[in-house]
Amino acid sequence: MQEDSPDYLDPRALRTREALHAAMLQLLEAKSLDQISVREIVAVAGIGYNTFFRHHPSKESLLEAIAAEQISALFHLSMPVLDAKDLRSASITLLGYVEDHWSIWKILLTGGAAGFIREEFLRQAQAVANVRGKAKRLMPPDLGTTLIVSSVLELITWWLKQDNPLPVDHIAEILDSAIVSPIIEAGKRRK
């Protein structure tokens, strides 16, 4: 391997990244982020203390990387469907991804990382809203985005906490009819 290869091509760096992500998720199952130390993360990951800091400046940075990765995957799957204006399909796509990655999302949203997830989801959603324009409307796009992101995350968090969770299509119907469509419609109305 060449010395100037980026980390994402280095198998050792990939293994370390995966170990750090798995360790953080494992620890978040038992306690909140403020109760977790870098020493605990590296012990669970089986890596050296200094190695951690070659990848992340802090435990918060590690969590942000995990959150960004998961949310980017959601956006990647959902955006083409949203562009087609099929909100129900977008909801099913988004919720299907969460269902396929249930344990990660349950840890992230119910295990002490919800604040980071909300901030990252909102950041990425605001970036999309800014690109889509700012026509004069009743509801400013950033407010509509904030309402949708907050409501979506609350619904998903509720869903993840259920002993007998409703199927994806049922949650998608709730998401589309009670949250996304009404907020989008309100945003379309002219002043």
Contacts in CASP RR format, 6 or more apart in sequence:
PFRMAT RR
TARGET T0000
AUTHOR 0000-0000-0000
METHOD contacts of the structure
MODEL  1
MQEDSPDYLDPRALRTREALHAAMLQLLEAKSLDQISVREIVAVAGIGYN
TFFRHHPSKESLLEAIAAEQISALFHLSMPVLDAKDLRSASITLLGYVED
HWSIWKILLTGGAAGFIREEFLRQAQAVANVRGKAKRLMPPDLGTTLIVS
SVLELITWWLKQDNPLPVDHIAEILDSAIVSPIIEAGKRRK
1 9 0 8 1.000
1 10 0 8 1.000
7 13 0 8 1.000
7 14 0 8 1.000
7 17 0 8 1.000
7 55 0 8 1.000
8 14 0 8 1.000
13 55 0 8 1.000
16 45 0 8 1.000
16 47 0 8 1.000
16 51 0 8 1.000
16 55 0 8 1.000
17 55 0 8 1.000
19 45 0 8 1.000
19 46 0 8 1.000
19 47 0 8 1.000
20 41 0 8 1.000
20 45 0 8 1.000
20 47 0 8 1.000
20 52 0 8 1.000
20 55 0 8 1.000
20 56 0 8 1.000
20 62 0 8 1.000
21 62 0 8 1.000
21 65 0 8 1.000
21 66 0 8 1.000
22 44 0 8 1.000
22 45 0 8 1.000
23 41 0 8 1.000
23 42 0 8 1.000
23 44 0 8 1.000
23 45 0 8 1.000
23 46 0 8 1.000
24 36 0 8 1.000
24 41 0 8 1.000
24 59 0 8 1.000
24 62 0 8 1.000
24 63 0 8 1.000
24 66 0 8 1.000
25 66 0 8 1.000
25 103 0 8 1.000
25 104 0 8 1.000
25 107 0 8 1.000
25 108 0 8 1.000
26 44 0 8 1.000
27 36 0 8 1.000
27 40 0 8 1.000
27 41 0 8 1.000
27 44 0 8 1.000
28 36 0 8 1.000
28 63 0 8 1.000
28 107 0 8 1.000
28 108 0 8 1.000
28 111 0 8 1.000
28 112 0 8 1.000
28 113 0 8 1.000
29 107 0 8 1.000
29 111 0 8 1.000
31 112 0 8 1.000
32 111 0 8 1.000
32 112 0 8 1.000
33 59 0 8 1.000
33 60 0 8 1.000
33 63 0 8 1.000
33 112 0 8 1.000
33 113 0 8 1.000
33 116 0 8 1.000
36 59 0 8 1.000
37 59 0 8 1.000
38 49 0 8 1.000
38 52 0 8 1.000
38 58 0 8 1.000
38 59 0 8 1.000
39 49 0 8 1.000
41 52 0 8 1.000
41 59 0 8 1.000
41 62 0 8 1.000
42 48 0 8 1.000
42 49 0 8 1.000
42 51 0 8 1.000
42 52 0 8 1.000
45 52 0 8 1.000
52 62 0 8 1.000
55 62 0 8 1.000
56 62 0 8 1.000
56 65 0 8 1.000
60 116 0 8 1.000
63 113 0 8 1.000
63 116 0 8 1.000
64 116 0 8 1.000
64 120 0 8 1.000
66 108 0 8 1.000
66 113 0 8 1.000
67 108 0 8 1.000
67 113 0 8 1.000
67 116 0 8 1.000
67 117 0 8 1.000
67 120 0 8 1.000
67 121 0 8 1.000
68 120 0 8 1.000
68 124 0 8 1.000
70 101 0 8 1.000
70 104 0 8 1.000
70 105 0 8 1.000
70 108 0 8 1.000
70 117 0 8 1.000
71 117 0 8 1.000
71 120 0 8 1.000
71 121 0 8 1.000
71 124 0 8 1.000
72 124 0 8 1.000
73 97 0 8 1.000
74 94 0 8 1.000
74 97 0 8 1.000
74 98 0 8 1.000
74 121 0 8 1.000
75 124 0 8 1.000
75 125 0 8 1.000
75 128 0 8 1.000
77 93 0 8 1.000
77 94 0 8 1.000
77 97 0 8 1.000
78 90 0 8 1.000
78 93 0 8 1.000
78 94 0 8 1.000
79 128 0 8 1.000
81 89 0 8 1.000
81 90 0 8 1.000
81 93 0 8 1.000
82 90 0 8 1.000
87 176 0 8 1.000
87 180 0 8 1.000
87 181 0 8 1.000
87 184 0 8 1.000
88 172 0 8 1.000
88 173 0 8 1.000
88 176 0 8 1.000
90 180 0 8 1.000
91 171 0 8 1.000
91 172 0 8 1.000
91 173 0 8 1.000
91 175 0 8 1.000
91 176 0 8 1.000
91 180 0 8 1.000
92 168 0 8 1.000
92 169 0 8 1.000
92 172 0 8 1.000
94 152 0 8 1.000
94 175 0 8 1.000
95 156 0 8 1.000
95 159 0 8 1.000
95 168 0 8 1.000
95 171 0 8 1.000
95 172 0 8 1.000
95 175 0 8 1.000
96 168 0 8 1.000
98 105 0 8 1.000
98 156 0 8 1.000
98 159 0 8 1.000
98 160 0 8 1.000
99 168 0 8 1.000
102 160 0 8 1.000
105 156 0 8 1.000
105 160 0 8 1.000
106 160 0 8 1.000
107 113 0 8 1.000
108 114 0 8 1.000
108 116 0 8 1.000
108 117 0 8 1.000
109 117 0 8 1.000
109 153 0 8 1.000
109 156 0 8 1.000
109 157 0 8 1.000
109 160 0 8 1.000
110 157 0 8 1.000
110 160 0 8 1.000
110 161 0 8 1.000
114 153 0 8 1.000
114 157 0 8 1.000
117 153 0 8 1.000
118 149 0 8 1.000
118 150 0 8 1.000
118 153 0 8 1.000
121 149 0 8 1.000
121 152 0 8 1.000
121 153 0 8 1.000
122 145 0 8 1.000
122 146 0 8 1.000
122 149 0 8 1.000
122 150 0 8 1.000
125 145 0 8 1.000
125 148 0 8 1.000
125 149 0 8 1.000
126 142 0 8 1.000
126 145 0 8 1.000
126 146 0 8 1.000
128 145 0 8 1.000
129 141 0 8 1.000
129 142 0 8 1.000
129 144 0 8 1.000
129 145 0 8 1.000
130 141 0 8 1.000
130 142 0 8 1.000
132 141 0 8 1.000
133 141 0 8 1.000
134 140 0 8 1.000
134 141 0 8 1.000
136 190 0 8 1.000
136 191 0 8 1.000
137 187 0 8 1.000
137 188 0 8 1.000
137 189 0 8 1.000
137 190 0 8 1.000
137 191 0 8 1.000
138 186 0 8 1.000
138 187 0 8 1.000
138 188 0 8 1.000
138 189 0 8 1.000
138 190 0 8 1.000
138 191 0 8 1.000
139 183 0 8 1.000
139 186 0 8 1.000
139 187 0 8 1.000
139 189 0 8 1.000
141 187 0 8 1.000
144 183 0 8 1.000
144 186 0 8 1.000
144 187 0 8 1.000
147 183 0 8 1.000
148 179 0 8 1.000
148 180 0 8 1.000
148 183 0 8 1.000
148 184 0 8 1.000
151 179 0 8 1.000
151 183 0 8 1.000
152 175 0 8 1.000
152 179 0 8 1.000
152 180 0 8 1.000
155 171 0 8 1.000
155 174 0 8 1.000
155 175 0 8 1.000
155 179 0 8 1.000
159 165 0 8 1.000
159 166 0 8 1.000
159 171 0 8 1.000
165 171 0 8 1.000
END
